Amino acid sequence: MSKNQLRLEQYETVLFNQNLNPLGIPESVLKALGENLTSIGHYPDDYQTLKTAVANYTGNKPEQVVLGTGSSDLLRLFIPLIGVKKAMVLVPSCSEYEHVLDIFGCEKIGYELDESKDYRLDADDLISNLDSSIDLLIFGNPNNPTSQIISREDIETIVNACAAKGIFVIIDEMYIEFADDYKDITATTLIDLFDNLAVFRSVSKFFAVPGLRFAYALMNNAELLSIVGLTTTPNSISTLTTTACTCMFADSGYISESRSQIHTERNLIYSAVSTNKNVKIYKPYANFALVQILKPGISAAKIAEVCKLKGLIVRDCSDIHGLDERFIRFSFMNPKQNDLLVNTFLEQF
């Protein structure tokens, strides 16, 4: 019997590389979809119900909401909207930012996060590297793949400095709901203060519904919002997606249970892995962790292959700008799955 057959027969494949909520699709969403299947026989409405649901969820105004079919879709909208020719990205960060910037032929400047500071952003140092030739600063909070957060105070300082230099700021909060006390961190509360700021959110990760293809942006720039209203494709969000998302934002039980489980599993995994001197786990704040392999002769590719034999798919980060073959990333799943991953991982050292 081959190793692959052994894995398939004995182990369930667990995608630790996708960073999805281990609770899976909310039951409220499945119920709403089942009860509204006939809605596909109609064109979507003007999305006021959906925008109001988003606004109620984030604490913003419906007129500040921009709808999209994914975070990449929103980025493809905003780059020409802002007129970006030169952008700064954090290194390491989500590779999709650089990919989309490349599509539009934008010049990219990488601001390298300091490994010796556990990849935590130094706001003052970042600001010292900004100048008026830059059109856009984009970063994730929490950052992917480092799972580090930036305080709201630092974000306000950064956005204010960017405003003085004519720089637009996009903050990708795809993983923000997984962070403890995220309402004290999110930049959505700064929307009313700045017209050079947009906050992106997606339902794919926290609500575990990537197939619904829905994301949204929040901003307070009347001119840009007007252009979006005139130029974006009408009826781009399906009736079923509208129904499901409106429902999920009000599902307080699912939201509370998700945050509680991730909080517990994140702390347990960090405690277990941080005791091993052959690896370094960076204290995580999202629903995933970045780990550096310190022991010579063991690579991320080797660890990923060993885990794969047990059906555990982790992220080899060797192809991420700013990282190398020493780094892997994995998300937090349910307790039994996490135990198997941690045991499999630490057995290699």
N, C-alpha and C positions, 0 to 999 in steps of 0.2 A: 504493500500500500504506500502511495506517495505521500509526501508531507502535506501537499495541498489537499488530498483526500482526507487525511487525518484531521486537518483544520476544519474542513467543512462538516465532517461528521460529528466532531466533538465540541466545536465552539461556534457560537453565534458571532457573526461579523459585527463589530462595534466601531462606528466611525468617529473616533476621537479627533479626527482631523477637520471635522466640519463645524465644530463649535455650536451645535444646536442644543436647545433646551432638552434635557433628558426626559422631561415629562411628556414630550411629544405634543401632538396637535391638541389644543384645548377641546374638551367635549362640547363646550358651548358653540364652537366653530362648526364642528361636525353636525350638530343639531341644526344650526342655522342654515348650513348648506343644504341639508336634506329637506328642510321645510320650504326652501325657496328655489328649488331647481327650475320651476317654471318661469322664473324671472329672466332666464336667458332668452326668452321670447320677446323681450323688450330692450330698447336702448337704455343705457344708464341715464339717470337724471342729471341735474347740474352739480351733483356731488356736495351739496350743502350739508346734507346729513352726515356724510363721511368727514368733511372738513370740521364740522362741529364736534364730532366724536374725537377726532385728533386733538382739536383745541382743548376740549375738556380734559383729555388725558394728559396733555403737556402743560396746561395752564396758560395757553396763549389764545390768540384771537383767530377765528375762522378765516378771516381775510389775510392772515399771515401765513397760511398753509399753502404749500405747493405740492401737488401730487405727482408721483412717478411710479414706474413699474419696477424700480430697483435703485439701489444707491448708485450703481454705475450709470444708469439711465439719467439720474439727476445730475451727476457730474458732467455727462455729455451735454446736458442742457445748460449748465451754469458756465462752463468754460467759454463758449462763444458769447453767452449772455453778458459776462463780465468783460469780455475782450482780452482774455489772458494770452500774453506773449511769453511771459517769464513767471515761473512759479517756484516756490520753495516747499520742499517736502522733508519730513523728518526721516532719518535713516537710523535704524530700520523702521519701516512702517508697511502698511498694506500695499502690496505690489500693484494693485489695480489703479492706484492714483497715478503712478508713473506710466502705466500702460495707456490710460486714457489721455494723459497729457501728450504722450508720443503720437497718438492718433491725430491730434490737432496741431502737431508740429511745435509744441511749446518748448522753450528752453527750461531746463530743470536745474535747480540748485538744491543740493542735499545738505541738510543740517544734521550732522552726526551726533546722535545721543551718546553720552559718555558711558562706556561699559563699567568703568570704575565707580560710577554713581548709580549702578543698577538700571541704567537707561532711563532714569528719571529726568524730566526736562528741567533745565535751568532757564527760567523765563527771562531773566535779565541778560544772560548770555545770548539767548536767541534774539532778543530785541537788538542787541548790539551788532548782529549780523544782518539785520534788515536794512534795505535802502529803497528809495523811491523808484528804482528801476524794476522792482518786483511788483507784479500785479496781483498775485494770489499766494496766500499761505494756507496750506491744507494739512490737517492732522486729525488723528483719531483720538477719542477720549472715552473709554480706555483705548490705549494704543494696541494695535495688532501688528506684530506678534508678541510684544513685550508684556502685555497685560498690566501696564502702568497707567496711573491716572494723573491728571493735572487739576489742581485746585481751581475753584471758580474765581478766586481772587487773582491767581496768576493768569487765568484766561482773560479776565477783564483788563488786566494790565497789558497783555499782549494785543488784544483787539483795539484798545485805546491807542497804543503806540502805532499799530498798523493804520488806523484811521488818519493819524497825523502824517503818514507817509503815502497815503492814497492806495493802501493795500487792502484787498478784500480777503476775508477769512472764512474758510469753510471748516467746520468741526464735524467730524463723522462720529456720531454717538450710537453706532450700531450695537455696541455691547454695554451701554451705560446702565440699563435696567438691572443687569447682573451685579453691579457694584453696590456695596453696602452704603446706605445713606446717599443714594445717587441723586436725590432731589437737592442735596446740598452741594452737588458737584456740577450738575447739568448746566449748560450754557443757555438753555431755553429761557431762563429768567433774565437774560441779558438782551434778548431780542428787542425789547422796547427802547433800549439805550443806544443802540448802534444801527446805522444803515449800511455798514460794511461787513455784516456778519450773517452767515446762514448756517443753520444747524441741520444736519441730515440725520434721519432715523430710518430704520427698516424693521419690518415685522419678522423677517426671515429667521433670525437667530433666537430671540427671546421667546417668540410665540411658536417657533419650530414649524413655520409654514413657508418655506422658500418657494414652493410651487404656486403660491398665490400671487407672487410677483407684485409686491407693493412696498413702497417707501415714500417718505415725505420729507420736505424741507420746510424750515421755519425762517422767515426773515421779515424785516421791517424797512424795506426800501420800496417806496411807492412807484418809482420809475421802473425798476426791474420787475416788480410784481405786475405792473400794467403790461409790460412787454411779454411776460410769460403768458398772461391771459390772452393776448392777441396772437401769439405764435405757436403755442403748444397744440398738439392734436386733441380735439375734443373726443370724449367717449373712449379714452384710452384705458381706463380702469373698468374691468368687467363688472356686471351687476352682482355676480356671486362674490367676487373679491370685496366689493363695497359692503355687501351684507355681512360677510365673515369678519372683516376688520372692524366695522362698527360694533359688532357684538364682542369681539375679543378685548377691545379697549375697556369694556365695562366689566370684564370677568375678574373681579377682585379676588376670588378664591384661587383661581389658577395663578394669578400674579403673585399673591402672597406665598403660596406653596412653592412656586418656582424659586423665589428669592431665598426662602428659608432653606431649601435643599442645597442650593448652590453655596450658600454661606457655610453650611455645615461641612459639605464635601470639600470645599476649597480649603478650609482650615485643617481638616484631617489630612488631606494629601500634602499640603505644605509642611505640616509637622512631620509626617512620615519621611518625606524625601529630603528635607533639609538636614536630617541627622547623618546622612551619608556624605562622607568627606570626598568621595570621588565624583560628585556632581554638585552643581550649584543651581538651585531653583530660585528664580527671582520672585519675590513676594507678589502673588497675583491679586488683582482686584476685579478682573472680569471672570468669565466662566472657563478660562483656560490658563495654562501656565507655560512659561518659557523655561527650559532647562539647558544648562551648559554642561557638557561632559568634560570632566577634568582629567580623567584617567587616560594616559597615552595608549594608543593602539585600539581604542574603541571609538567608532564614528557614529554619527546619527543614522547613517544608512544601515549600519550593522544592527543598531538597536531597533530601527524600523522593521527590518527583515525578521528579527526574532519575534517581535510583537505580532507581526503579520501571521506568523505560523500559528498563533493562538487566536486569530481573528480580530486582533486589536490594531486598528489602522491609525497610526500617529503621523504627525507632520515632520518630515525631514526638512529642516530650515536652511540647508546648505545653498539653496538657490535664491534666498532672500537677500537683497542688497543690504549690506551692513552686518550680516551674519555669515557663518561658514559651516563646515562639516561637523562642528562640535555641538550644534544646537538642534534641539527638537522642541516641538510644541504639542500639547495635548489638552483636550477639553475635559471637563468634569461631567461624568455620566451618573448612572445610578450606583448606589453603594457597592453592590457585588461586582459590577463591571470595573469600578475604580479600584477595588481591592485586587482584582486579577491583574490590572495594568500595573499598579505600583509594585506588586510582588514580582511580576515578570521583568519589569524594568530594573529593579534593585538587584535581582538575581545575577545580572550581568556584571556586577561590581563586587 
